[in-house]
Amino acid sequence: MFYKFIVFIFLLLISLNSYARKWYTEHIDNVFCISFPTKPIHLPTDSLGVVQYICQQSGCLFSLSVKNGIIDDYYGYLLATERVRESWAHSILESIADSKINQPFHYLISKKANRLGYNDFGLDIEYATKEPSMPESNKRFSKLLLLGNSLYVLEVWYIDNEIHDLEKDEFFKSVSLKKKQ
């Protein structure tokens, strides 16, 4: 009986250890830090000035896209009233969200705007794809963050028609912001 108990504890520890995989932390810039389930591929800056980090794990695609200098007249934006700044920010975030949703076979499930700080705004969207050749829809989750004059787009795509909410939540919750000095 004691032997079975020791074997049970040993198997339990092994299973817990395998579940608690080490996530890889990426320090994106002097403000933004995030963790990925595996070491992400860092794609070089594209012609639009977007930097991407991508990895795939457990039936999910995890990505982060970063674009600096998103607001052309940032000085004018900072001098604008709070209502005008919020309107500009929501307009930018809504246009990015619309570009993701307004695609063939994409449909919106939910959208929620967030005020993150004085000049910081966010938009969470959940949408899905319904491809004619696929029997199920694939859920996609995006978190758009406009932090100052930089746009951070975090995405999780379920690519195997399974639910991966634990991994998605851990990815989104891993964001760490440093205060500007």
C-alpha positions, 0 to 999 in steps of 0.5 A, spaced: 500 500 500 505 504 501 509 503 495 502 505 491 502 511 495 509 513 493 508 511 486 501 515 485 505 521 488 511 521 484 506 520 478 502 526 480 509 530 481 511 529 474 504 531 471 504 537 475 511 539 472 510 537 465 504 542 466 508 547 469 512 548 462 517 554 462 514 560 459 519 565 455 519 572 457 520 577 451 522 584 453 519 588 447 521 595 449 522 599 455 515 599 456 512 592 454 514 585 456 510 579 455 511 571 456 510 566 450 509 558 451 515 557 447 521 561 444 517 566 439 520 567 432 522 574 432 520 577 425 524 583 422 520 590 421 516 589 415 515 595 410 509 598 414 514 598 421 511 592 424 515 588 428 512 581 430 513 575 435 510 569 433 509 562 436 505 555 436 503 551 442 498 546 444 493 547 438 494 555 439 498 560 435 500 566 439 502 573 436 504 580 438 505 585 433 508 592 435 507 598 431 511 605 434 509 612 431 501 610 430 499 617 431 501 622 426 500 628 430 502 625 437 504 632 440 497 635 437 494 628 440 497 630 447 495 637 447 487 635 445 482 635 450 481 628 454 474 627 450 478 628 443 484 623 445 479 618 447 475 619 440 482 618 436 484 612 440 477 609 439 477 610 432 484 607 431 483 601 435 476 600 431 479 601 425 484 595 426 479 591 429 474 592 423 480 590 419 481 583 422 473 582 422 471 584 416 474 579 412 471 573 408 468 568 413 470 572 419 464 574 424 464 578 431 463 574 437 464 580 442 468 587 443 469 591 449 473 597 450 478 599 456 481 605 458 488 603 461 490 610 463 491 617 461 493 616 454 492 608 454 486 605 451 485 598 449 480 594 445 478 586 446 475 582 441 473 575 440 471 573 433 471 566 429 472 564 422 467 559 418 471 556 412 467 552 407 472 547 407 472 546 415 466 543 419 468 547 425 469 555 426 476 557 429 476 562 435 480 568 435 482 573 440 485 579 440 487 584 445 489 591 442 493 596 446 494 603 444 500 605 449 502 612 448 504 612 441 505 605 440 500 599 438 501 592 441 496 587 438 496 580 442 493 575 438 491 567 440 488 563 435 485 556 436 487 552 430 485 545 432 477 547 434 479 545 441 478 550 447 485 552 450 482 558 455 488 556 460 493 558 455 490 564 452 488 567 459 496 566 461 498 569 455 494 575 456 495 576 463 503 575 462 503 582 459 507 587 464 508 594 463 513 598 466 512 606 468 516 611 463 521 615 467 
